[in-house]
Amino acid sequence: MMGSMIDVIRNKRLVIRMVLTLLTTYLLSLTPPALAQQSLNPSSDEPLEITADQTLEWHRDKQQYIAHGNVIAKQGTVSIMADRLSADYRETDASSFDIYRLTATGNVKIVSQGNTAYGEHAVYEVERGMAVMTGNNLRLASPDQSVTARERFEYWVTEGRLSAVGDAHVVRAQDTLDADSVSVIFKNDASGQRRIDTLTADGNVKITTPTETLTGTKGRYTAATNIAEITGNVKISRGPNVLEGQRAEVNLSTNVSKMHGGAGDTGRVRGVFYPGSENSN
């Protein structure tokens, strides 16, 4: 049905016409739910194009394609780039060519609506619209912040949600956030770019601004208000001055911090202030 297998094509950019042909021939006639399963972005019905510099292998028995050399898999505004990319497919009642998994290895980048995630290895589950990235130097760069992690990224493309696990570190302008794990939700702005909407942090949370350091157990940041909330054994340090309590609200625009005690009559806040310390900074 598809002709003979393409084994090796070298020294020029390879466009995987088989993918495009199959998408056109077999997928465009499917119902929208079935068509959505074929996409890098499950909500998109645009064709998938894969290009590579070196080779393309088709393993019939394994139902797998493997591309080598500066590989780019692109659909609409979503792209996966890597040194090597494998595409696993299966036959279903709705389609004889149902791509359900993409695996990228070496210099991996996932680009989606202004955000770029970097790693060494990524497995993209098409139906879930989720990529798990691992390897050294995990990093997400977006228009207004960057995120790094030690263990893994979990990136939900259609939801615009990223989880950074293991020594997560977020930089936004002059402010930084560190925690065991961080989850960021992005939404489209007026120009169509995905920007941070909310950020939640869990475990050993530390927020550092040009004037203050805040620590606690959990944190949440809301971009619309530019306010961060920290809970659990909260401590705010400004030079030698210290505020302690169970919950703090920090307005990063006005640089005003509010400390709250625990629930009931037993919760108290504590402050230690050194006169003249502000003038000495």
N, C-alpha and C positions, 0 to 999 in steps of 0.2 A: 504493500500500500504506500510505503514511503520511500521505496527505492533502496538501493544498497547503502550500507553504513559508510559514513564519512570517517576515515581513520585519522589522517594527518594533513593539516594545511599549515604551511609555515611562511614566515617572513612577510606577511601582510595582515591587515586587519580583517578578521573573519566575522561576518554577520551570519548568525545562525538562522538561515531562512526557514529551516524546518520548523523552528518554534513559531515563527510568524505565520507560516503556511498552515500549521495545525491549528493555531489560534483562529485564523480566518475561516478555515474549512470546517472545523469541528466545534468550535466554541461559540462563534457568533450566533449560532442557531439555538443555543441552549437558553433555558430560563434564567433570569437574573440571579437567583441564588446559586445555581451551578456555575455560572460564568464568574461570579465573584470569587470562587475558590481558586481560580487560575491566576490570580493577580498578586503582585508584590503588595499592593494595597487592595485588600479584599473588597473595598467599597468602589473600586474603579473598574470600568469596562474597557479601558484602553489596552492596546496590544502590548505584549511583553517583547522586548528586544534584548538579545544578549550578543555582545561583541567580544572578541579576544584577539590578541596579537599572534598567537602561536598555533595551538591545536584545538580540535574538537573531537571527542571520542563519544561514540554511541554504543553503550553496552545493552544489547537487547535483553539478555537473560536477566540482568539486574534491573532493567527498566530505569536506566540512568544515563544522563549526558554529563560529560566532564569537559570543561573548557580551561585552557591554560594560557597564561601570559596577559597581564593587564586586562583582566576580564571586567566587563561592565554589564550588569543586568539592569535594565531601565524600563520603568512603566510610569508614564505621567510624570509626576514630581518626585517619585521615589526611585533611588538608584542604590545598587549594591556594587561595590568595586573590590577586587581582590586579585591576588596572584593566581589563584585557582578557584574554580566554582563548579560544584556538582549540583545537578537538578534531578531529583527523584520524582518519577511519575508513576501513575497506576491507571489501570483500566477500570472504569465504573460503568454503571447503567447509563449515566448521562453523558459520559465522554470516554473516548479511548486514549486520551492524553490529558490526565489530570495531574498537574504539577502540585505536589503537596509539601515539598521540602527543598530548600536551597541551603547548601553548606559552603561557606566561603572561608578560605585559608590564606594567610599571608597578606599583610598590609591592607587589612579590611577597612572599608569605609561604608557607612550607610548614610545617605543624604536624603533628607525629607523636609521640604518647605523651610529652608533656611537653617536647619540644624544638621550638623555632621557629627556622627559617632565614629570613633576610631578604636580598633582593636586588632588582635592577631588571628582570632577565630570567631566565626559567627554561624549559628544555626538559625535559619528563618523558617518558622512553621507558618505556611501560607494561610491555612484556614483560620488560624488564631490571629494572624497579623502581628506576630511577636517574634522578635529576634533576641537571642541570648548571645552576648559577646563576652569573650574571655581573652586572657593574655596580658602581657605587660603593657603599661602605658595606656590603659583604658581612659578615653577622654571624649567628652561631648562638648562641642563648640557651637554656640548659638549667638544671635545678635547681641544679647545683653548679659550673658553669663557663660561660664564654663564649669564643667563637672568632671571630676576624676574619681576613680575607684580602684581598689586592689583586687577584688575577687571577680566581679562580673557586672555587666549592664544587662538589664531586661528592658527592651524597648518595644512598646506597643505602638505600631505605626499609625493605625487609624484613630486610636484614642489619644495620641499625642502624649503618652505617659512614659517616663523613664524612671527605672529604679536602679540606683547605684549602691552596690553592696560591698562592704569591706573598706573601712577607712575612707568613706566618702568625703569629698572636698569640693565645695562650691565657691566660686569667686564671682561676685557681682559688684561692679564698680570698685569701691574701696572697702567693701564688706566681704567677709569670708564666713563660711559655715563648715564645720567639721562634725561628723557623726559616724556611728557604726554603719548606718544605712540611710539613704535619702531617696525619696520618691518625688518626682517633679511632674506636674501636669501642665502641658502647654495648650494654648488656644490661639486661634488666628486673630491678628490685629486687623486694623482697617485696611492695611496694605496687603493682607493675605499671608504675612509672615507669622510663623508660630513663635510665640513668646511665652515666658513663664506666666502661669496663672496662680498656682499654689505650689508650695513646697512643704513637705513634711519630713522631719528628721527623727530618728529613733536611736537612743543609746549614746551616752557620752557626748551630748550635744554641746558644741562650743561656737558661739558667734563672736566674731571680732570686728569691731568698727574702728575708725581712726581714734576714737576717744574712750571706748568701753570694751570690756570683755564680759560675755555672758555665758554661764554654764548651767546645764540642767540635764534632765533625763530625756525629755521629748521636746520637739519644737515644731512650729508651723508658721510659714510665711505666706502672706497674701499680697500679691502684686498690686491689686486695685487700691489697697489702703497703704501699702508699703509699711505694714506693721508685722512684726514678728512676736509670737507668743511662745514663751518657754515655761515648761512645767516640771515639777519634781526636783526638790532640793536646789532651788535656783539661787545663783549668786551672780551679782553684777559688780564688777570692779571698775572703778574709774580712778586711775592712779592708786593711791593708798586707801581711798574711800571705798567702802563695801556696803552693798545692800543684800540681804538674804531673806528668802521667803519660799513659798510653794508655787507661785505663778507670777510671771512678769510679762508685761506688754511693753514693747519697744517700738516707738515710731521712728523709723529710719529717716524720715523726711524732716521732722522737727527736732530729732535727737532728744526726745522726752521719753523717760522710762518710768513705768509704774510697777511697783511691787505689791503683791497681795499675799496675805497669810493663808493658812489652811482653812478648811471648813469648820464651822462651829466656833465656840469660844476659846478653844485651845490653840488655834492657829494664830501665830504672831509673826510680824515682820521685824527685822533687825537691821539697824544701820550703824555703821561706825564711820565717823567723819573726822578729818584732820584739818583744822582751820588753816587757811592760807595755802592748802595743797593745790587748789585750782590755779592760783597765781604763779605757782612755781613750775607748772607744766608748760 
